[in-house]
């Protein structure tokens, strides 16, 4: 199996040498294409719709086995074979934000540590200054914990949530009772700021929501500007 692509199409070559192109794009190593927009470049014999479906299944399974995201979207916006193959989708905080946290925390703690090491102030002042410094740094330390721990993993229709604090829990996409999207307009486009998902007894706030929105009835989604 060989998968290549551009900003305009994705090309799939199977083990038998058949080659097909789909409208789509490759971005940051991820392949996204429209399942119905096939153009056979080479095929042994007359190509059928079943050949298209088989090729999509093979390419999707190949992507899962190799750790490459290869997604085919059907006409209704669903990812083909997502549940059958248990495709994994993950949402987590960018670890690069830890650099910002580290810079802020070090900048706050360094003066207090320097005063304590050099012993240039009274014990009372040093203790008070240290307490204030820790209080100022604590929100950033909490943010660092969230960046490090928070992760949502979706495999098929099962979603696993690992919060910044507390136990990991699971729910099915069908358990979602409502979704509230908060957006803002930017140059005529809706930009998602935050999305909150509600189940019967839990709620989750995200800013990346493509997987869950695909699995929720549109009637359950409310948009706020």
Beta strands, then each sheet from edge to edge (+ up, - down):
strand 1: 2-5
strand 2: 9-13
strand 3: 19-27
strand 4: 30-42
strand 5: 70-73
strand 6: 88-92
strand 7: 151-155
strand 8: 158-162
strand 9: 169-172
strand 10: 178-186
strand 11: 189-198
strand 12: 203-206
strand 13: 221-224
sheet 1: 1+ 2- 3+ 4- 5-
sheet 2: 6+ 7- 8+ 9-
sheet 3: 12+ 11- 10+ 13+
end
